[in-house]
C-alpha cells in the first residue's frame, strides 16, 4: 500500500507543473478528476524544504516617541527618507460632489505591502536596486505612503512585519487584526520574520470593533493557503454598523489557478454573507485576477450581496484601471490589474479615489524602487453612506 501511495504522489508531483503551464486542457480543470487531484494537496506547495518557524521580532527595537498623529508620522518619515529620491506623488480624483457632510464618509486603503522575505528572496525584482528592497528603506516609504493619505481603515496583504505596523499605528489610535497564511511561503525562507498574512487596522477614535472573523478559504470543501479577515465595525458618530473584509487570493497564471481563484471567491462571499446579513460590506484585496477572470464576475454579480468596484469610477467608461501593479521580474514585465475595493452598491457611493501614477512617474525600472516600496500600488477610496436605513 505504501509503495502505491508513493507512486501516486510522485505522479501528482509531475502533474502539477503541467497544470500550472497550460499543458492540460481547460476541460480537465472543469472535470471531477481535476477536483480530486487538487484536493490531494490544496494547501502549500510540493516542496522538500523544511519550515523555519521564526517569530515576528525584527522590529522589536522600533519606537517612534512623540509620534501620535498622522502629521507627526509624515514629518518623521520626511526626515528618514531625506537621502532618497522623492516619493511618487499621487493625487485624489473627485468622483462625485458630496451631498453629505464630511463625517458621513470613510477613507479605506487597500494595499499589498509586499512581504519582505519574498521581496529579497523569491520575487526576483531584477530592475530594483537591492538597497531599495532593504527593510530599513522600505518601512519608511510604507509609512510615508500611509501618512500621505491618512486613511481611517487600512487593509493589507503580504504582511510579514505585523508587529512593526502595530507598533507604529497603535499610538495613532489604530487597532489591528492579523491572520497569517497557514503554510506561508515565508516559512521556507532563511531569515524570515514569521509568516505573511492579511491584516486590517481601524481607527478606534472613529470606529468600535464589534466582531472579528477569520478564515482559510476553501476550494471544493478543502482548506487552501489563502486567508481572509472580516471585521464588524460600529461608527461611533451615529452607531452605523458595517463589515470590512480583506483577502489575498492564489497567485500565478493558468487555468488551474483561474479555477482556484473562482472557487476561493465563492467561498469568500459565502463566508461574508454568513455573518453580514443586511449590513453594508466593504471587501478589499489582492485578488491576483484581472477583470476578465471568473472571480471578478463572481464578486460583481452576486444576487444576495450586490457589489460595485470603487476603481471603476476612476474612468468615465466605468472600467477598471489599466494596472494596479507594474513590476519587472526575472521572467518578464508584468503590468496588471489585480487589486480591488468592492463595496455594497446599495449602501455606499464613491466620492474620491487616489489616482494611479503614470508610466512616466513610475519610471523605467517600475516598482518596487527607491521611490515606491511595493510592487502593488495602494488603492484609496473615500466612500460615503447613501443613507442610514439598514
Secondary structure as UniProt FT lines:
FT   HELIX           2..20
FT   TURN            21..22
FT   HELIX           26..29
FT   HELIX           32..40
FT   TURN            58..61
FT   TURN            65..66
FT   HELIX           70..80
FT   TURN            81..83
FT   STRAND          92..94
FT   HELIX           102..104
FT   STRAND          105..112
FT   HELIX           116..121
FT   TURN            126..127
FT   HELIX           130..133
FT   HELIX           135..149
FT   STRAND          153..159
FT   HELIX           162..170
FT   TURN            171..173
FT   STRAND          174..180
FT   TURN            182..183
FT   HELIX           185..188
FT   TURN            190..191
FT   STRAND          197..203
FT   TURN            204..206
FT   STRAND          207..219
FT   TURN            220..221
FT   STRAND          222..235
FT   TURN            236..238
FT   STRAND          241..248
FT   HELIX           255..276
FT   TURN            277..278
FT   STRAND          280..286
FT   TURN            291..292
FT   HELIX           294..300
FT   STRAND          307..309
FT   HELIX           310..314
FT   TURN            316..317
FT   STRAND          325..329
FT   TURN            330..331
FT   STRAND          332..336
FT   STRAND          339..344
FT   TURN            345..347
FT   STRAND          348..354
FT   HELIX           359..362
FT   TURN            364..365
FT   STRAND          379..385
//
